[in-house]
Amino acid sequence: MNVVMERGGLSIFDDRRKVLALVHLVTGCTLVFFIAVHLFEQCCYSLSLVQAGAAILMLVNWVRIRNDADLSVIENSLMLGALIVFSALFAFESLEDTGIYWVAGYPFVAYFVHPATKARYWVGAYVAVLIAVDGLVAAGLFELSYSTTQILCLISVVFVFGALAHIYKSQLELRQQQLAEANIRLEQQQKHMQTILDHSPVGIWMVDSNRRFLFVNRVWSEWFGFSEKQARQVEDYTLLIPEALAAKWQASDQACLASDEPYLLRDEVSCTDGVVRTFDAIKVKVSGSSGEVLGIVGFAIDVSDKLRAEEEQRDLERQVQHSQRLESLGVMAGGVAHDFNNLLTAIQGSLELAKLEEGVSESMQESLSCIDSAAHAATELCRQMLTYSGKGVLKTEPINLRDLIEDMHSLFEISVGKQITLDYNFDQTPSVVQGDRSQISQVLLNLVINAAEAIGSDEKQGKISMSLTHRDLDAGNQKLASGFELQSGCYVVMTVEDNGAGMDGDIIEHMFDPFFTTKFTGRGLGLSAIMGILRTHQAGIEVQSTPGVGTSMTIWIPCHRDETLVSEDEKAPKGAPVKGAKVLVVDDEVAVAAVAKRMLEKLGQQVVLASNGREAVEIFSHEEDFDWVLLDVTMPEMDGVECLKALRKVDPAVYVTMSSGYDAENALNGSGDCHPNGFLSKPYSFAALRAVVENAEAARSD
């Protein structure tokens, strides 16, 4: 029987109305039985009359209860009828005077019908009636079959039974009160726990030892697509999960039941929403108080996002490491190229001076030409190294990539061979960028040659596709495979795609490293030079490749802006050099300073040498007849930029040409508003130095 808990402690039964109806029916039938006994014995007619009235009252109340009458009225009428009947048992003649034995039962009736606080009044009223009757008997006003002493004993019994009933009912009501409060707290805790379990991001389930579901929370239901009610109706929980997972979980259940330690596992599960999730699960054996196994409770945590974030973090770290490695190599390459340019300046300058000497034999001229070729090759290598480091010399101009590709079409066909087809796909918008034509051409040619070499000379028909489009790069998509960040804005996007052998992730990661190659012999800087050119042009590259399918390389170059950089050696000479001009040559490399002095003297200049910026300022301050200055950028103690500012303080109008193995933009970074009049890139030729002398003389003449 389910128990209804009420804070007032009125009853412990499910339905108070049904219980009272049964009590009235049984009581009425019992009274009728006693009436029949009295009639059969032909005695106790007065008592039978009272019992008949009480029986009628019981039957009437039984009907009223079934018709939803007020129970409090019914209870009071029941107690009033009982009071009358129990009083009549000793007031009137009873069967062999046994009525007095029933009188002591009244307190139990009162405490059965009412709570203790109310039943005690009915017992008190009955005791008062007994006392009044005893007084009437003692005064001789009323005659009974019992003496006053017997009535007093009856009063004592009723009082004691009433006290015992009151103590018992009070304790029972207190326990009911405590039980009701505990049940309320339990219900609240159950609601709280249900809320926590249903809103927990952890999937929780419990099965018994027969693999029947006892509980699943909301998250678990959403993952596997069934409710707790549906889960409870299934005989075996493995019928509700994927078949591949069921066998594995059965084995894990057995392992969990065989051990007292939690069982840990990780699984990939295709959930009902179509998402493949990775779960870290914990299974724990549940035992009863006597040690019997009740089942297994499990907890599953969706770690898919965590694993994906960790993988993205690892990819980002690899990109950063790759970018840092390329940057370090770039710094090293730039430094080496700068130092080599200083050496090549001395070598090329000395070669040109030697060629100008009279009486040089033919064999010596051949040797000088051979040295000159090697020096130019070294110069080209230094240029590639500077390009890789992003500090190459730029000769920028607006370039229409479509026209450039069409101009290079014949060169492309010669480079790829007859077995490879070239396919072009250009949009109608002019693809104009700002850059160095020769360097952009080098990028195009290298990409096409690499695509052709990826295809190889196998039997299949090779195909290289080149396309040009325009795209806007937003702030949220600026990270390309090249590892450096582009500015948002308009870009000309050129894609070179082949159907060659393709590359795996390890090759893609190292493909831009200097001298890295998958060929039998290395080819020099290779794609690393392309990376340097792109860095110089604020461009980026994206690589997509699948082994056995092919490779796609996409170049992002900023659309044309009206900005041009013209180096000083591009300016046309404005006149012939004038002999007698006094020049201050500042360079910390002795060989470079010596060859510059010899070439300038060959051009009719009077040369004074300084080995660093501080010495140059001191000489320039004491000798005020210098016509112009040839100033190196990178020097100890005081570099070229600081020296330039100091010279301009002495003479704001002095003509200064600065020289460096880097390009003008990188070499003069940090000069602020103080700019030189010209710039001469190392290694410089005799003709380039002549142009500087002519420009200095033209400026002095103006």
TORLO-114615 format. One record per residue: residue in one letter; y, z, x of N, C-alpha, C in turn. Coordinates in steps of 0.2 Angstrom, whole numbers, plus 5000, padded with zeros to 4 digits. Last residue first. Example, Ala and Ser with C-alpha at 12.3 -4.5 7.8 and 13.67 -1.06 7.14 Angstrom:
REM TORLO-114615
s498950355064499550365068500050395064/a497250395066497850395062498450395066/
//
This chain:
REM TORLO-114615
d536247035367536647045360537047105360/s535747055379536247005378536647015372/r534747145376535247165380535847115380/a533847065369534247115365534847145370/a533546975379533846945373534247005369/e532847055387533447025390533846995384/a531747095379532247145382532847115384/n531146965377531447005372531947055374/e530746935391531246895387531546935381/v529847045393530447035397530946995394/v528847005383529247075382529847075387/a528446885388528746885381529146955381/r527846925400528446885400528846885394/l526746995394527247035398527846995399/a526046885389526246935385526846985388/a525746825401526146785396526446835391/f524946915407525546895411526046865406/s524247025395524246965399524846955403/y523647185392524047135391524047085396/p522347275384522547245390523047185389/k523747345375523347345381522647315379/s525147285367524447315367524147295373/l526747335365526347295369525647325370/f528147335355527547365357527147315360/g529947385355529347335355528747375356/n530847485353531047415351530447365351/p530147635345530247595350530547525348/h530847755334530447695335530647665341/c531047895326531147875332530647815334/d530647955314531147905314531347875320/g528947985319529548005314529947945314/s527847985327528547975330529047985326/g526647995321526948055323527648045326/n525847855328525847905323526147965325/l525847755338526447785336526447835330/a524447715337524747745344525447785342/n524247675325523947735327524247765333/e525147565325525147615319524847675321/a524847485336525447515335525447575330/d523147515343523647475339524247515338/y522747575359522747575352523247535349/g523247565372522547535371522447535363/s524947535373524447575372523747535371/s526747545376526147515377525547555376/m528447515371527847555372527247515372/t529947475376529347445374528847495376/v531647505374531047535376530447495372/y533347505378532747465375532147485378/v534547625374534047605379533547565375/a535447685366535447615365534947585370/p535547825368535247805362535147725362/d535147905382535447845381535147815374/v534648035380535048025386535447955385/k533948025369534448075369534948065375/r533047935372533547915367534047965367/l532248005381532647955383533147935379/a531648095371532048125376532448065379/k530848005363531448045360531848075365/l529947955373530447915370531047945367/c529248075376529748045381530247995378/e528548095364529048145366529548115372/v527847975365528247985359528748035361/g527047985377527547935376528047945371/d526948165382526648095380527248045379/m526948265396527348235390527148165389/e525648305401526248345402526748325396/p524848145401524848215402525548245402/m524948005389525048035396525048115395/t524947875379524547925380524647955388/v525947765380525947815375525547875376/d527047705393526447715390526447765385/l528447595393528247665392527547665389/l529647515401528947505398528647565398/v531447495397530847545399530247515396/w532947425404532447435399531847475402/d533947445414534047395408533547405403/f534647585422534047545419534147505414/d535647655427535747585427535047545425/e535647795430535847765423535947695423/e534747915436534847845437535047805431/h534448035431534848035437535047965438/s533748015419534348055419534748045425/f532647945424533147905419533747945419/i531948045431532247985434532747955430/e531648135420532048155426532348095430/v530948055412531548075409531948105415/a529748035421530247975418530847995416/e529248155422529548125428530048065426/r528748175409529248225411529648195417/g527848075407528448075403529048115406/n527248005423527148045417527848045413/s527447925434526747945432526647985426/a528547785436528447865435527747875432/l529347665446528747695443528847765442/v530447525444530347595447529847625443/v530747365449530347405445530347475449/q531647215444531647275449531347335446/q530947055441531247125438531147175444/g530346935442531046945445531347005443/l529046925439529546895434530246905436/k528446985449528346915449528846885444/e528847115445529147085451529047015451/l527947125434528647125433529047095439/m526747115442526847065437527547065435/r526847235449526747175453526947115448/k526947335439527447325444527447255447/a525647315433526247305429526847295434/v524847365444524847295442525447275437/a525247495444525347455450525347385448/a524947555432525647545434525747505440/v523547535432523947505427524647495429/a523247625443523047545444523447505439/v523647745438523947715444523847645445/e524147805423523547765427523847725432/d525247845417524847895421524347865425/d526747755417526047755415525747805420/v528247675415527947745415527247735412/v529447585423528747585421528447655421/l531047535421530747595422530047595419/v531947395428531447425423531147485426/k533347295429532947355432532547385427/a533547125433533447175428533047235431/g533347025442533847075444533847135439/k533246875432533146915438533646965439/v532846855416533346855420533246905426/p531746745407531846815410532446805415/a532446645393532046655400532246715403/g532246695376532646665381532246675388/k531546745366532146725364532546695370/p529846725361530346735366530946705364/a529246775345529446725349529946745354/k528146905342528846885342528946825347/e526946965346526946905341527646875341/d527147075353526947015357526846955352/e527347175343527947145347527747085350/s526547145327526547175334527147135338/v526847175311526847115316526947155322/l526247205295526347235302526347175307/t526747205278526547165284526647205290/e526647215261526747255267526447215273/d526447205246526947165250527047215256/r524647205244525347235243525747205248/h523147145236523747135240524347175238/c521847265233522247205231522847205235/p520747335245521347345240521647275239/i519047295243519647285247520247295243/w517347335244517947345240518547345245/i515847245245516447265249517047275244/t514147275243514747265240515347295244/m512547205246513147245249513747225246/s510947215241511647195239512147245242/t509347155245509847205246510547175243/g507547155239508247125241508747175242/v506247185237506547145232507247115235/g505647255247505247195244505647155239/p506547395244506047365248505647315245/t508147375238507447395236506947365241/s509847435239509247395242508647425239/q511547435240510947445236510447405238/v513047505247512447465248511847485243/e514747475248514247505244513547465245/i516247505257515647465256515147505252/g518047495257517447535257516847485256/a519647505266519147475261518547515262/q520747515274520647555269520247535263/h520647435285520947405280520947445273/t519947515294520547495296520947465290/r518647525287519147585288519847565289/l518247395289518447415283518847475283/i518147395303518547355300518747375293/g517047495304517747505307518247465304/m516047425298516247495295516947505298/i515847325307516047305300516347375297/a515347395317516047365318516347345311/s514147435312514647485313515347455314/l513447315312513747335305514247395306/g513647285329513347265322513747285316/l513647325342513947365337513747345330/g512147245348512847275349513047325344/r510947215344511447165344512147195345/g509247245351509847265348510447205349/t507647165347508247185352508847195348/f506947165335506647185342507147205347/k507847255322507647195326507347215332/t508447355317507747355315507447295318/t509747455325509447395323508747405321/f511247535331510547535327510347475324/f512447515337511847495341511147505337/p513147645327513247595333512547585336/d512647655310512747685317512747635322/f512347595298513047585301513147625307/m511047625295511247555296511947545299/h510547755292510747745299511047675300/e510347745278510647805281510947795288/i509547635277510147635274510647695277/i508347685283508747635286509447625284/d507947785274508147805280508547745284/g507747715261508347755262508447775269/d507347535265507247605262507847655264/m507747365261507847425265507647485262/g507347195260507547255257507547315263/a506947065263506447115263506647185260/g507946965251507546975257507047035257/n508846905243508146925240507646935246/d510546965243509946925245509346945242/e512246965241511646985238511046935241/v513847025242513346975246512647005244/t515347045234514647055234514247005237/m516947105233516547055235515847075236/v518347145224517647165225517247105227/v519847205226519547145226518847165228/y520547335216520247315221519947245220/c521847445210521547385210521247365216/g521447625211521947565210521547505210/s521247765222521247735215521647675215/q520647765238521247775234521047745227/l519047815244519547765242520047795238/e518247905256518447905249519047855249/f516647865264517347895264517647875257/g515347825263515447895265516147915265/s514747705259515047715266515247785268/a514447715246513947735250514147735257/l515947795238515447745239514947765245/k516847885227516347895233515847835233/q517647875216517947845223517447855229/n517747895202517247855205517447825212/g518847965197518147995196517647955199/a519947885198519847945202519247975202/d519447715198519747775195519547825200/l519747545202519347605204519747665202/d519647405194520047455195519647515196/r519147245201519047305197519547355199/h518747075201519247125202519047185198/t517546975211517847005205518347045207/l516446865219517146895219517346915212/s514946835227515346845221515946875223/m513546755234514146785235514646785229/s511846755237512346755232512946785234/i510546675244511046725246511646705241/k508846655245509446645241509946695243/g507346565251507846625251508446605247/q505746535246506446505246506946565246/k504446595257504746595250505446565251/e503846595269503746535265504146535259/d505046665281504446655278504446595273/s506046695290505846625290505146615286/g507346805282506846785287506646715286/i508046895275507646845271507046825276/a508746955284508346995280507846955276/e509546855290508946885294508546925290/a510346835279509946785281509346805285/a511046955279510746935273510146885275/n511746945292511246995290510746985284/i512546835289512046825294511446885293/v513346885279512946825277512346825282/l513946995286513647005280513146945278/n514646915297514146965298513646985292/l515546845289515046805293514446855295/l516346945284516046895279515446865283/v516847005295516447045290516046995286/q517546905301516946935305516546975300/s518546885292518046825293517446855297/i519247005294518946995287518346935288/q519646975307519247035306518847025299/s520546865305519946855310519446915308/r521446915296521046855294520446855299/d521847075291521747025297521246975296/g522647085275522247105281522247055286/q522747105258523147105264522747125270/v522046985246522147055250522547045256/v521746895232522246905237522246975240/s521046805222520746865226521146875232/p521646755207521646745214521446815218/t520346745194520946775196521046765204/q519246685190519746645190520446675193/d517746735200518146735194518846695195/f516346655208517046685209517346685202/n514946635216515146655209515846685209/y513846535225514446565224514646575217/d512446535235512646525228513346565228/l511446455247512046495246512246475239/t509746455251510246425247510846475246/i508746425266509146475262509646445258/q508346335274507846355270508146405265/k509246295284509146255278508746285273/g510346425289509846385290509746345283/v511446515291510846535287510246495288/s512446455299512146515301511546535298/i512746335292512446325299512146395301/e513346395281512746355280512346345287/f514446455286513946495283513246455283/l515246355290514946395295514346445292/s515546295278515146255283514846305288/h516346395272515646375269515246335274/m517546445276516946465280516346435278/d518346405266518446375272517846385277/e517846485255517746405255517846375262/i518246605260517546595259517446515259/l519646585259519346605266518646585266/d519846565246520046515250519646525257/r519446695242519146635239519246575244/l520346775248519646785250519346725247/n521846745254521546735248520746725250/i522846865262522346825263521946815256/p524446905270524046895263523446845264/e524046985286524446935282524046935275/t524047075301523947075294524347015291/k523247105314523747055313523747035305/l522947265321522947225315523447165316/v521947335333522547305332522547255326/g520947485328521047415331521747385329/k520547605324521147605328521247535331/g519247625319519847615314520547615318/s518147615327518547685326519147685322/y517847485326517447535323517747595322/t518947435333518947415326518447465322/l518747485345519347505342519247495335/m517547405348517547475348518147505344/q518047275347517547295342517547375342/r518847285359519247275352518747295346/c517947305368518447355367518747345360/l517347175367516947235366517447295364/e518447095372518247085365517747145363/t518547145385519147155380518847145373/a517347095390517447165390518047185385/a517646965389517146985385517147065385/h518746955398518846945391518346965387/a518046995410518547035408518747025400/a517146875411516846945410517346995407/s518146785413517746775407517446845406/d518646835426519146825420518746825413/i517646815434517846885433518246885426/c517646675433517046715431517246785430/s518846645439518746625432518146665429/l518646695452519146725448519046705440/s517646605456517446675456517946715451/e518446485456517846495451517646565451/q519346515466519546505459519046515454/m518546525477518846585474519046575467/s518246385477517646435476517946505474/e519446335480519146315474518646365472/s520646455487520146405488519846395481/v522346475486521746505484521246445484/g523646435489523146425494522546455492/e524646555480524546485483524046495488/e524346655466524446645473524246575475/l523946655453524646625454524746625462/k522746715453522746645451523446615453/a523146845455522846815460522846745459/l523846875443524246875449523846835455/e522646875435523146825434523646825440/l521946985441521646915441522246865440/s522847095438522647075445522347005446/g522747095424523347085427523247055435/q521347125422521647055420522347045423/i521347255428520847195431521147135429/a522247325422522347315429521947265431/t521747315409522447295410522547285418/l520547375410520547305409521247275410/l520947505411520547475417520647405416/n521447525398521847535404521547505410/n520347495391520847445390521347455396/f519547605393519347535396519947485396/d520247695386520147705394519947635397/h520047645373520647655376520647655383/a518647655372518947585372519647595375/v518447795372518147745378518547685378/g519147825360519347855367519047815373/g518347755351519047745352519347765358/a517147815352517247745354517947725355/m517447945348517147935355517247855357/v517847925335518247955340518047935347/g516647865330517247825330517747855335/l515747975331515647915335516247865336/s516348055322516348075329516148015333/e516147975310516847995313516848015320/l514847975309515147905310515847925313/r514648105307514348075313514648015314/q515248125295515548165301515248135307/s514548045287515248025288515448065294/h513348115288513348045290514048025291/q513748235282513448235289513448165292/v514048185269514548225273514348215281/q512848145265513348095265513948125270/r512048255265511848205270512448155270/e512748335256512748355262512548305267/l512448255244513148265247513148285254/d511048275244511348205245512048205247/r511048415241510748385247511048315249/q511748415229512048445234511748425241/e510748335221511448315222511848345228/e509748435222509648365225510348335226/e510348545215510148545222510048485226/a510448485203511048505206510948515214/r509148465199509548405200510148425204/l508748595199508448555204508848495205/k509548645188509648675195509348625200/d509148565178509848555180509848585187/s507748615177507948545178508648535181/v507248735174507648725180507748655182/d507048835161507148765162507548755168/i505748945161506448935162506548865164/a504649045150504748975154505548965155/f503549165149504249155149504349085153/g502149245139502449195144503149185143/v500849355136501549335135501849295140/i499249365130499649345135500349325133/g498149495123498449425124498849415130/l497549615124497849595117498049515118/v496149695131496649635132496849615125/e496049875132495849805129496349755130/g496649995135496449945141496149885138/s497050075125496450095128496150035133/s498250015122498250085125497650105128/g498149835128498249895123498149965126/s498949715138498449765136498649815131/v499449555142499649615138498949655136/k499849465157499349495153499549555149/v501049345159500849415160500349435155/k501749205167501249225162501049295164/i503149105169502849165171502349185165/a503748945175503448985170503149045173/d504948835177504648885180504448935175/f504948665172504948735170504648775175/t505848515169505448555174505548625173/r505748395157506048455159505548485164/v506248245150505748275154506048335158/v506648215133506848235140506248265144/g506248195120506248135125506448155132/d506148295112506848265112506848205117/t504948355115504948315109505648275109/c504648335133504848375127504948325121/s503648335146503948285142504048315135/v503648435160503448425153503948375149/e503048495175503548455172503248435165/d502948665180502648615177503248565175/r502448805190502948755189502648695186/l501948975189501748905189502448865188/l501249145191501849095192501549025192/y500649285183500449215186501049175185/p500749455188501049405184500849335187/e499149545190499849525192500049465188/d497949575186498449615183499149595185/s496849435182497249475187497749515183/a496249365172495749385177496149435182/l497249315165496849365162496449395167/c497749215174498149265172497749325169/a496649125174496849155180497349215179/q496649085161496149115163496249155170/d497949025160497849075156497249115159/s497748915169498248965171498149025167/a496848835161496648865168497048925170/q497648805151497048845149496848875156/w498648735157498848795155498248845153/k497948615160498248655165498348725163/a497648575147497048595152497348635158/a498948545142498448595139497948615144/l499548445149499848515150499348565147/a498948335144498948345151499148415153/e499248345130498648355132498548365139/p500748445125500448385128499748395131/i500348575112500648555118500348485120/l499548605101500248595100500648565106/l498348645105498348585101499048565100/t498448765112498448705116498448645112/y498348865102498948845104498948775108/d497248855089497248855096497948825098/e497448865075496948905078497048905085/v499048875068498648835072498148885075/q500048945061499448915057498948885061/r500948985070500449035068499949005064/a501748865071501348895077500748945075/q502348865059501848815060501448835066/k503248975061502748975056502148925057/e503948935072503548995073502948995067/s503948755073504248815071503748875072/f504048625085503748655080504048725079/g504448565097504548525091504148565085/f504648605110503948575108503948545101/w505948645111505648605117505048575114/e506148725100506548665101506248615106/s505248835102505148785096505548725097/w505948885113505248865114505048815108/v507048935107507148885112506448845113/r506549025097506948965095506948915100/n504949095102505649095100505949025099/v503449135095503749085099504549095097/f501949235093502649235093502849175097/l500549215092500849275089501649275088/f499449085092500149105093500249165089/r497849105099498249095093498949125095/r496949125109497349075110497749055104/n496249245108495949185106496349125106/s497049345113496549325117496149265115/d498649275107498149325108497549305112/v500249235114499649215111499149275112/m501949205114501449255115500849235111/w503449145123502949145118502449195119/i505049085126504649145126504149135121/g506249005137505748995131505249055132/v507849055139507149065142506749055136/p509149075134508949005137508249005139/s509049165118508949165125508849095128/h509149165105509749135108509649145116/d507949235101508149165098508649125102/l508049355108507549305109507649235107/i509249415101509149405109508649345111/t508749415088509349375090509349365097/q507649505089507549435087508149385089/m508349615094507849585098507749515096/h509149645082509449625088508949595093/k508049655073508549605072508949585078/q507449775079507049705078507549645077/q508449865078508249845084507849775084/q508449875064509049845067508849825074/e507249925061507449855059508049825062/l507350045068506849995070507049925068/r508250105060508450095067507950035070/i507550115048508150075049508350055056/n506550195053506350125050506950085050/a507150315055506850275061506650205059/e507550335042508150325047507750285053/a506350355036506750305034507350285039/l505850465044505450405044505950345041/q506750565040506750545047506350475048/q506450565026507150555028507150525036/q505150605026505350535023506050515026/r505250725032504950675036505050605033/l506050785021506350785028505950725032/e505050775011505650745011506050735017/l504150865016503950795015504550755015/q504850985017504550955023504450885022/s505050995003505650995007505350965014/k503751014998504150954996504750945001/y503351135004502951075006503351005004/i504251224999504251215006503851145008/h503951204985504651184988504651174995/a502651254984502851184983503451154985/l502851384988502451344992502651264991/a503751424977503951424984503551384989/g502851404966503451364967503751364974/f501851494969501651424970502251374970/v502651614968502351594974502151524975/f502951594954503551604959503251584966/v501751594948502151544947502751534953/v501351724952500951664954501351604954/s502251804946502251804953501851744955/i502051774932502651764935502651754943/l500751834931500851764931501451734933/c501051964933500651934938500651854938/l501751984921502051984928501751954933/i500751964912501251914912501651914919/q499952074915499652004916500251954916/t500852164911500652164918500352094919/t500952144897501552134901501352134909/s499352064892499852124893500452104897/y499051934880499051964887499552014887/s499151884868498451904870498451934877/l500651954861500251904864499551934866/e502051984850501352004852500951944855/f503652044851503251984851502552004854/l504352164852504552114847504152054847/g504052254861503652254855503852204850/a504552254873504952284868504552284862/a503652184880503652254882504052284877/v503852054874503152084873503252164875/l505152024879504952034872504352064870/g504852024893505352074890505252084882/d504051914893503751974896504252034893/v504951814889504351824885504051894887/a505751814900506051834894505451854889/i504951774911505251844911505451864904/l504651644906504151694907504351764907/v505951594907505651594901505051644901/a506151604921506551634916506251644910/v505151514925505051584927505551624922/y505751394921505151414918504951494919/a506951394928506951394921506351424918/g506351374941506751434939506851444932/v505851254940505351304941505751374939/w506951184938506551174933506051234933/y507551204950507951224944507451234938/r506751144959506751214959507151244953/a506951004957506351044955506351114954/k508050974965508150974957507551014954/t507750984978508351014976508451024968/a506550914979506550984979507151024977/p506450784966506550814973506550884973/h505150784953505850784955505850804962/v503750774950504250734947504950724950/f503250864959502950804959503450754956/y503850984956503950954962503650884963/a503351004943504050994944504150964950/v501951014945502150964941502950944942/f501951134952501751064956501951004952/p502451224943502851214949502651144952/y501251224933501951194932502351184938/g500151294936500151224938500851194937/a500051414930500251414937500351344940/v499551394918500251404918500451394925/w498151384917498551324918499251334919/y497751514914497551484920497951424922/i498151534901498551564906498351534913/g497151484893497751444894498151474899/t495951554890496051524896496651484898/d495551614878496151644882496151614889/e494651534872494451594875494951624880/l495851424870495151424870494951484875/s497351514865496951464868496251474868/e498651554854497951574856497651504859/f500251544863499751544857499051554860/a500751574876501151604870500651604864/f500051504885499951584885500351614879/l500351374881499651394884499551464884/a501651364879501251364873500551394875/s502151334891502351404888501851414882/f501651214894501451264898501651334895/v502351144884501651144883501351204887/i503651154888503451174881502751184881/l503651094900503951164899503651194893/a503350964897502851014901503051084900/g504450924891503850934887503350974891/l505350934901505450974895504850984891/m504850844910504850914912504950954906/l505050724902504350744904504350824906/s506350724901505950734895505250754897/n506650694915506950754911506550774905/e506050564916505850624920506050694917/i506850494907506150504906505850564910/v508050504913508050524906507250544905/s507850434925508050504925507950534918/l507450304920506950344923507150414923/d507950214906508250254912507650304914/a506750084902507150144900507450174907/d505949964902506449974907506950034905/n504849964894505449934891506049944896/r503950054900503849984900504349944898/i504650174896504650154903504450084904/r504350174882505050164885505050144892/v502950194882503250134880503950124882/w502950324888502550264891502850194889/n503650394878503950384885503650324889/v502650394868503350364867503650344874/l501650464875501550394873502150354872/m502350594877502050554882501950474881/l502550624863503150614868502950574874/i501250644859501650584856502250574860/a500950754867500550684868500950624865/a501750854862501850824869501450764870/g501250854849501950834850502050814857/a499950904852500050844849500750814849/q500251024858499950974862500050904859/v500651094846501151084852500851024856/l499451094839500051064836500551044842/s498651164847498451094846499051054844/l499151294846499251254853499151184852/s498851314833499551314835499651274841/y497451304833497751254829498551254831/c496351374839496951354843497351294840/c494751304832495251354835495851324838/q493651224831493951254825494351314827/e493051154841492851224841493251254835/f493551024837492851034837492651104837/l494951054839494651034833493951044832/h494851074853495051124849494851114842/v494450944857494050994859494251054854/a495550864853494950854850494450914852/i496550914861496650924854495950914851/f496150874874496150944872496150954865/f496350734872495650764873495650834872/v497650724871497250704865496550734866/l497950764884498150804878497750794872/t497450654891497150714892497350764886/c498350554886497650544884497250614885/g499550594891499450584884498750584882/t499250584905499450654902499350644894/v499050444907498550494908498650564905/l500350404903499750374899499150424900/h501150464912501250474905500650454901/v500650414924500650484923500750494916/l501050274922500350294923500250374922/a502350284922502050254916501350274916/l502650324935502750374929502450344923/v502150214942501850274943501950324937/k503050114938502350104937501950174937/r504250164944504250154936503450154934/r504150164957504150234954504050224946/d503250074968503550064962503550134957/d502750134980503050064980503550064974/f503150304984502750254981503150184981/i503750414987503450384993503050324990/s505350474982504650454981504450414987/l506650524986506350534979505650514978/g507450524997506750554998506450564991/g508650464999508650524995507950554995/r508350345007508650395010508650465006/e506750275005507350285002507650345005/m505550155008505850215011506550225008/v504050115001504750105000505050165003/v502550045008502950105007503650095006/n501149965003501749965006502150015004/m499450005004500050005000500650005004/
//
